[in-house]
Amino acid sequence: MKLLRFGEKGKAKPGLWRDGKIVDLRKIFPEIPDISEEFFRGGWLEKVAQVKDKGQKIDERIACPIHRPSKIICLGLNYAEHSKEGSFENPEKPVIFCKTQNALNGPFDPIILPKSSGQVDWEVELTIVIAKEGKRINRTDAFDYIAGFTVMNDVSGREAQFSDSQWFRGKSFDGFVRQNPRTIGQQLNRLKQIMSDHRQHYIQFKHPGLTTHRHRHIISDAIPEDVLARFVR
C-alpha cells in the first residue's frame, strides 16, 4: 500500500498510488481526514488498506505525503562514509537534530534558496512515519509504532548551518524537506531488510531508528505522523 497526497497547495487530498494511477480516497470515504495525526489515531491506515479500487489517471500536483508532523527528527553523521566525505570525525554518540514543519515540500515543488543559505547540499534519507503514540519504547517493540517509510531529501544551507552554533537554521529554511511522493505503508519486513543491509555495511549507530541512544529520550513522546530520518545515500 502506497499513501500519497495530491492537489494544489493548501487543498491536498489523501490518496493511494496504484501502478501509476491514483485512488481518490475522498470519493470512497468523504469523511476521511488528511494524512495527519488524526488519520493515524482514527485507524484510517487499516481502513484504506482494504480499498480495492484500481484508481485512475489524475493529472494534479503531487504533494508531500504527510500533512503537518509535530516534529521531524533526523540523525546526522550516521554513515562512516558520509563523515569521511565531509572530513568529519566519527561521532561517539548519535548527532540528533530537527527540521521544522515549514521545511516540508512536495517532491516536484521548487526550492527557493534564501540569500543567507550559502552552499546548498542535499542528502538522501530513509524516513519512517510514526503510526501511534509511544513513550520509552523498547527496542524490540519499535516496529510496532511505524506506519510506513518513505524517502526524503534533507536540504542544507551550509553557510547558515556552520556559522551558527547549532544546525537549526541551516536545516529548516522553507522547502528544505523534499519528500518522496509516496509513503509505503504496512511493508515493515521490507523496511527491516533495508535497515539491516545498511547497518551491516555503513551505519555507525546500530540501534533501530525509533529507539534512543542507550534508551534515553530523544526529545518527547512519539506522536502519530512524526517523521524520523537517517542518512542512506
C-alpha positions in Angstrom: 0.0 0.0 0.0 1.3 3.4 -1.0 -0.2 6.5 0.5 0.1 9.9 -1.1 -1.4 13.4 -1.2 -2.4 15.2 -4.3 -3.8 18.6 -5.3 -2.8 22.3 -5.1 -1.1 23.7 -2.1 -3.5 24.1 0.9 -6.0 21.7 -0.7 -4.2 18.4 -1.0 -6.3 15.3 -0.6 -5.3 11.8 0.6 -5.0 9.0 -2.0 -3.4 5.7 -2.9 -0.9 5.0 -5.6 -1.8 2.0 -7.7 0.5 1.2 -10.7 0.7 4.8 -12.0 -2.8 5.6 -11.1 -4.3 7.4 -8.1 -7.2 6.3 -5.9 -9.0 9.4 -4.6 -9.8 8.3 -1.1 -12.3 11.2 -0.5 -14.6 9.7 -3.2 -14.7 6.5 -1.2 -14.6 8.0 2.3 -15.9 11.6 2.2 -15.2 12.0 5.9 -11.5 10.8 5.7 -9.1 13.3 7.2 -5.8 14.4 5.6 -2.9 12.1 6.2 -2.1 13.6 9.6 -2.1 12.7 13.2 -5.9 12.5 13.1 -5.6 10.0 10.2 -3.4 7.6 12.2 -5.2 8.0 15.5 -8.5 7.3 13.8 -7.4 3.9 12.4 -7.6 5.1 8.8 -4.4 3.3 7.9 -6.1 -0.1 8.4 -9.4 1.1 6.7 -7.7 2.3 3.5 -5.7 -0.9 3.3 -8.9 -2.7 2.5 -9.7 -0.5 -0.6 -9.7 -2.5 -3.8 -10.2 0.4 -6.3 -7.6 0.4 -9.0 -7.6 4.2 -9.4 -7.5 6.4 -12.4 -5.1 8.8 -14.2 -5.1 12.1 -12.3 -3.0 15.0 -13.6 -2.6 17.0 -10.5 0.2 18.2 -8.3 1.7 15.6 -6.1 2.1 17.0 -2.6 4.2 16.0 0.4 2.9 12.6 1.5 2.1 13.7 5.1 0.5 16.9 6.2 2.0 18.6 9.3 4.0 16.3 11.6 4.6 17.6 15.1 8.3 17.1 14.6 10.9 15.9 12.1 13.8 14.2 13.9 17.0 13.5 12.0 20.1 11.6 12.7 23.3 13.2 11.4 26.7 11.7 10.6 25.2 8.3 10.9 27.3 6.9 8.0 31.0 6.4 8.2 31.4 7.2 4.5 29.4 10.5 4.9 31.6 11.5 7.8 34.7 10.8 5.8 33.3 12.7 2.7 32.8 15.8 4.8 36.1 15.5 6.7 34.2 15.0 10.0 35.4 12.8 12.8 33.2 9.9 13.6 30.9 10.9 16.5 31.0 8.9 19.7 27.2 9.2 20.1 24.3 10.0 17.7 24.1 13.5 16.4 20.4 14.4 16.6 18.8 17.5 15.1 15.3 18.6 14.0 13.8 20.2 10.9 10.6 22.2 11.2 7.2 21.9 9.5 7.7 24.9 7.2 10.5 23.0 5.6 8.1 20.4 4.2 7.9 20.5 0.4 6.3 18.5 -2.4 8.6 16.1 -4.4 8.4 18.3 -7.5 7.9 21.7 -5.9 10.7 24.3 -6.4 13.0 25.1 -3.5 13.5 28.9 -3.1 17.0 29.4 -1.8 17.4 32.1 0.8 20.2 34.6 0.3 21.8 33.5 3.6 21.9 29.8 2.7 25.3 29.8 1.1 26.4 26.5 -0.3 23.3 24.2 -0.6 23.6 20.4 -0.4 21.1 17.6 -0.2 21.3 14.1 1.3 19.0 11.2 0.7 17.4 9.9 3.9 15.3 6.8 4.7 12.4 8.2 6.8 9.9 6.4 8.9 6.4 7.8 9.8 5.0 7.1 13.2 1.7 5.3 13.5 0.8 5.6 17.1 1.8 7.4 20.3 4.5 6.0 22.4 7.0 6.8 25.2 10.1 4.9 26.3 9.6 2.4 23.5 11.6 -0.8 23.9 13.9 -1.7 21.1 12.1 -4.9 20.4 8.8 -3.1 20.1 10.0 -0.3 17.8 8.5 -1.6 14.6 5.0 -1.8 16.2 5.0 2.0 16.1 5.8 2.5 12.5 3.1 3.4 9.9 5.4 3.1 6.9 8.5 4.5 5.3 9.5 6.9 2.5 12.5 8.8 1.2 13.4 12.4 2.0 15.9 14.9 0.6 17.5 16.6 3.6 18.5 20.0 2.1 21.1 22.1 4.0 22.2 25.7 3.7 25.8 25.1 4.8 26.8 28.7 5.4 23.9 29.2 7.8 24.4 25.7 9.3 28.1 26.1 10.2 28.1 29.8 11.0 25.6 29.2 13.8 26.4 27.2 17.0 23.8 24.6 16.0 22.2 23.3 12.8 18.6 24.5 13.2 18.5 27.5 10.8 20.6 25.9 8.1 18.4 22.8 8.1 14.9 24.5 8.4 14.6 27.0 5.6 11.3 26.9 3.7 11.1 23.9 1.4 14.3 22.2 2.8 12.5 18.8 3.3 11.6 17.4 -0.1 9.8 14.1 0.4 9.2 11.2 -1.9 5.6 11.3 -3.4 4.6 8.2 -1.5 4.7 6.7 2.0 4.9 2.9 1.8 2.6 1.5 4.5 2.4 -2.0 6.1 5.5 -3.4 4.4 7.7 -3.4 7.5 9.5 -6.6 6.6 10.9 -4.7 3.6 11.9 -1.8 5.9 13.6 -4.2 8.3 15.6 -5.6 5.4 16.7 -2.2 4.2 17.8 -1.2 7.7 19.6 -4.5 8.2 21.5 -4.2 5.0 22.7 -0.6 5.8 23.5 -1.4 9.4 25.7 -4.2 8.3 27.8 -2.2 5.9 27.6 1.5 6.7 25.7 2.7 9.8 27.8 3.8 12.7 25.0 3.5 15.3 23.2 0.2 15.1 20.1 0.8 17.2 16.7 0.8 15.4 15.6 4.2 14.2 12.9 4.6 16.8 15.0 3.8 19.9 17.1 6.4 21.6 20.8 6.5 22.5 21.1 4.0 25.4 17.3 4.0 25.7 17.2 7.7 26.6 14.6 10.1 25.4 15.3 11.9 22.1 13.0 14.9 22.6 9.5 13.9 23.6 6.8 11.3 23.0 6.4 9.7 19.6 3.3 11.2 18.1 1.4 9.8 15.1 2.6 11.4 11.8 6.0 12.3 13.3 9.0 11.7 11.0 12.3 10.2 11.8 15.1 10.3 9.2 18.5 8.7 8.8 21.1 9.1 6.1 21.0 6.4 3.4 23.0 7.7 0.5 
